[in-house]
Each structure stands twice: as structure tokens, then as C-alpha cells.
């Protein structure tokens, strides 16, 4: 809706909206929490192989696949007839190839890496939806940090946490357990009104109907909306190597001048200004650290928030209920989120001088 689509409707793991090619470009440039933007080309019954083949064969693929271009088909979802999604992808691939061979006398090559057209199949019970992937490399891969590493937080999830927290760049911001800096960098991208997809390429640039001038105009418009961060953004970590990584990643994201990075233990927390917003992703004990040892860290973090952050609002993404209790503060809000397969709670803590009842 922020992109001007009041008709947008949320579904399971997706949001639908109507639009043209310009909307596809804008969505890829601006969406912060999406993984990819798909253009639906067919949907219908797919109770068995024959039905799925017929659905795919009816699509005018000759309009989407230019001669000499490569394709790849990927499938996801659940269907009784296709317990193996790879089989569903194979059925659709056969339908695409057969149709193009019948109309052109030649079949397209399949390229599993860097295909010119990526076709997405989503299975849901006895129905399927076929779509063109306009994005390519997932939108969550912003490009400012190396992929992999020890339990990195997804850029899309970090942005989602900030949106839930109501961050818009107007308040001082702190991540006291910055790690690779994803949360602070996403905050800086929001505060500076930087389109997260501004510096990357998209799969739709290989579509037959791609309009380079239209995309260039959308990029120019996005670049023109950038501004300096209106309030301080701080990222601290007790590990000097992590602090160095934050600085490097912030520079790669184009926001290095707006993220102040310090080596500091979270227990020695210093807020960057009045009514600050504090957001952190402490270790869960699932992939790093021992929950029993981490309990003391969470108790100390809770104590630091009480003693050092009066007037601030803190949001912590916690993946272990026992550790959440160790914080020793009563959350005013709980939101269920998944960090990969880990079910987490995003907890909000309103930090007051003294007790809440005594706040005047």
C-alpha cells in the first residue's frame, strides 16, 4: 500500500497487487520485506500431471521467451498429486518446451544458473499458479554484506522488525548487539529513504517487453528521494571484528556516514539520544552459544535497559522462551516471527523512570 496500491491483499506468505511494468520496477526497487516480485501468467486446476501440463501449455510462452534465451522452472508449495515439487517443475518445463517447439520448431535450453527467464510454480492443494520471476537474486540479498556466516539475520526480516517497531528515521536509534550490522544498516536505509534495490539488477531486465528508459527513470526518481539521516544511528558490539564488519557493510550499503559504530559491551549500553528506539537480535542459543550461559547475558541486558535507557523503547527478537524470561522486564507487546525455521518472539519493552504507575 505504501507504493500506492490500496487494493493490495495479504495471503499466506504473499501479498497480491495489480499493476503494470512500471509497478513491477517500483516494487523491486522499494520493497524492503519481500523476497521476490512475481507476475502471474496462469492459475487453475492441477489435480494431476495432465491438469498441470494443460494449464502450463495454454500459456503463450512465445510472448515471454525470445529465441535463443534460456529458461528454468522452480516449484514450491504443497499438493497431494506432487509430493515432490521437482516433479511439478518438470511437468511445467515439458509443457513450456513442447509449446515452443511446436510453434518455432526449436526448444529453449534449460539453464539452472543465470537463466534468462525464471518460471515459478506455486502448488496449493489441487490448484497451481504459474508466474514469471521479475526479481532473480532474492530482494533480501541487498549486496552490502557477504552471504553466509554465523547465523546472519535476513535483511528482509531486519526491515520487517523495524517496520513493526514503527521506525521512520525520526528517533535516535541503537542496536547494542550489532553483529554484522544488518539491523542498523536497514535502519539507515530507511532513515535516508534509500530504495533497497537501487544498486542492483533484476531478472525482468531480460524480459522481451523490458523498457530500459522506464526503469532508468524509476531509479533516478528513487535516487532523488534520498536524504541525510535526520537522527543518530548507532551500532555497538563487544567484538572488535564485528564492529569492523559493520563499518565495512555500512560503507557497501552507501550509509557508512550515517551509522556510528563503537566497540562496546551491551551491558554498558549508552543511548544515542532522548526517546531512542533500541532494536536488537540477541543470540538464541540455537546456533551460537549455550542457553544456560546466555541467560546471564539476558539478565544483564535487561538490567542495562532498566538502568541506562529510561525513556527509550526497546524491541528484542528472542528465539528462546526461557531466555526471554531472563530479561526480567514485562513486554508490552509480543509478535510471533520466524527467523528461518526458528519461531521467535519480537518483544517490546517501554522503559520508564521508576515504575510505570509512577510515570508522571
Secondary structure, DSSP 8 states (H G I E B T S, - for coil): -TTS-TT-EEETTEEE----HHHHHHHHHH-SS-S--EEEEEEEE-SSHHHHHHHHHTS-GGGT--TT-EEEEEEEEE-GGGSSHHHHHHHHHHHHHHHHHHHHSS--EE-SSS-SEEEEEEEETTEEEEEEES--S-TT--SSS-S-SSS---HHHHHHHHHHTT--SSS-EEESS-TTSHHHHHHHHHHTT--TTTT---GGGGSTT--HHHHHHHHHHHHHT----SS-EEEEES-HHHHHHHHHHHHHTT-GGGEEEEE--GGG---SSTT-EEEE----SSSSS-HHHHHHHHHHHHHHHHHH-TT-EEEEEES-HHHHHHT-S--SEEEEEEETTEEEEEEEEE--SS-GGG--
